[in-house]
Amino acid sequence: MKAQLAEEIGNKLRKARLTISVAESATGGLIASLISDIPGSSEYLKGGIVAYDNQIKENVLGVAHQTLERHGAVSCQTAAEMSQGIRRLMATDIGISDTGIAGPTGATPNKPVGLFYFGLSCSSITHTERHVFSGNRIENKQRAAGAVLQMLHSHLDTPHTSTIALEGQHVVTCFLEYQGKVLLLRRSPRFGTYQGKWAGVSGYIEQGQTPLQQALREIGEETHLTEHDIVLVKEGSPLEVVDKGLDRKWIVHPYQFSIFDPNKIIINWENSEIQWVVPQDIDKLPTVPQLYEVWERVA
């Protein structure tokens, strides 16, 4: 059954002149093996990575450290970023991924044995699926690999537009102001996205947190400033930012805070250096997408 599915997928990829790459975690290479079992698969399969360790997910595939820390390796967010990362790394039309708990160990109260998340990324969409299998370790891996092929087969049978159709990821961006200048932080090489780019204090809005609560938390983590060191100046309306290169849509919730003492700032691993700039000079630096437009929401 899986062999027939892989052959049909190969025919569709060949006919459409599409290339594919694979990022695997729990399946350990089974998906790439099934695809490469088909004669002539070198026409469309460009390569794959078994990203079993989180460091490989982060440092090779570009999964954000924040994603792994807050959502875990076994999550739809990680699966999505793995598929985006492998497609970008291998320069293919489609990237597919899996991450899961094959068993018999590794379960948590919220994540049972047999839980898998799959990701598929192309120029028009990033899609994820959640599955729970009930077999032993080998059976779960084999069923997961088969399910990823089925997901890919269904994708190739469905027309897609060239418009990015991503569910927006809500983030906060905080500008800290002191004597007419705002603080920008340069993303460290260890950060999952926009390495070396300048940004405000920022991060994903976690489940159960309001944007303001998340903003205060991010300021504490990235600068070690407390609520007693800052004063909220303005909360801006959210801005939708689409990054076609990463196939991502961010919904940015902007904030401006005034701080009392810049000497108290101690940055963490997420950033490599800081710079105080007058707001009109923000665009003179290589920043994350549309940072000046985000600033204008709180100016």
Summary of the structure (lengths in Angstrom):
residues: 299
radius of gyration: 21.2
end to end distance: 59.4
largest distance: 67.5
contacts: 1010
relative contact order: 0.12
helix: 35%
strand: 29%
